[in-house]
Amino acid sequence: MKRSEGIHLLTHDLETDEYTGYLGTPGCLYGQNGAECAPVAWRLTYVLARETGEDITQDSLDYAMGLVVNSHDDVAYTIRNYGHRKYR
């Protein structure tokens, strides 16, 4: 899956394909809405998939987005320590 596809999945409703990126994420360290958090969630998902050898799936994107919008400490730690390589 490419970065643009992943961010699209994170910012659009799966059933209607309606844009949901404007939904707020109050108190989040990584952005004020879903559109701002989506690139961080993509980066986290990409790093985890690369390090574990797994594919990027809707479930892995959803999991990462949950960590991002809840400002989990593992987001910054994982990206800082394992995200040194370039991504798509």
C-alpha positions in Angstrom: 0.0 0.0 0.0 1.3 3.4 -0.9 1.4 6.4 1.5 -1.4 8.3 -0.3 -3.7 5.2 -0.2 -3.1 4.8 3.5 -3.8 8.4 4.3 -6.9 8.2 2.2 -8.1 5.2 4.2 -7.5 7.1 7.4 -9.3 10.3 6.4 -12.3 8.8 4.6 -15.3 6.7 5.6 -14.8 3.2 4.2 -18.5 2.7 3.3 -19.3 6.0 1.8 -15.8 7.4 0.9 -16.9 10.6 2.6 -14.0 12.8 3.8 -13.7 12.6 7.6 -10.3 14.3 8.0 -11.9 17.4 9.7 -12.9 15.3 12.7 -11.3 16.9 15.8 -8.7 15.2 18.0 -8.8 17.3 21.2 -5.7 17.2 23.3 -3.7 15.3 20.7 0.0 16.1 20.5 0.2 15.2 16.8 -2.6 17.3 15.2 -5.9 19.1 15.7 -7.9 16.8 13.4 -7.7 13.5 11.6 -6.1 15.0 8.5 -3.2 16.3 10.6 -2.8 13.0 12.5 -3.0 10.7 9.4 0.6 11.3 8.2 1.9 10.4 11.6 -0.3 7.3 11.8 1.0 6.3 8.3 4.6 6.8 9.4 4.1 4.7 12.5 2.3 1.9 10.5 5.0 1.9 7.9 7.8 1.7 10.4 6.1 -1.1 12.3 5.4 -3.1 9.1 8.9 -2.7 7.9 10.4 -3.8 11.2 8.1 -6.8 11.6 7.9 -7.8 8.0 4.1 -7.6 8.0 1.9 -6.0 5.4 0.2 -2.6 6.0 -3.5 -3.3 6.5 -6.6 -1.3 7.4 -6.4 -2.8 10.9 -2.8 -1.8 11.3 -3.6 1.8 10.1 -6.6 1.9 12.5 -4.4 0.7 15.4 -1.7 3.3 14.7 -4.3 6.1 14.3 -5.7 5.1 17.7 -2.3 5.5 19.3 -1.7 8.8 17.5 -5.0 10.5 18.5 -4.5 9.3 22.1 -1.0 10.7 22.2 0.5 7.4 23.2 4.2 7.6 24.1 5.1 4.7 21.8 4.3 6.8 18.7 7.2 9.3 19.2 9.6 6.6 20.6 9.0 4.2 17.7 9.3 6.8 15.0 12.3 8.4 16.6 14.2 5.2 17.1 13.1 3.1 14.1 12.0 5.6 11.5 15.4 6.7 10.3 14.9 5.1 6.9 13.0 6.8 4.0 9.5 5.8 3.3 7.2 5.8 0.3 
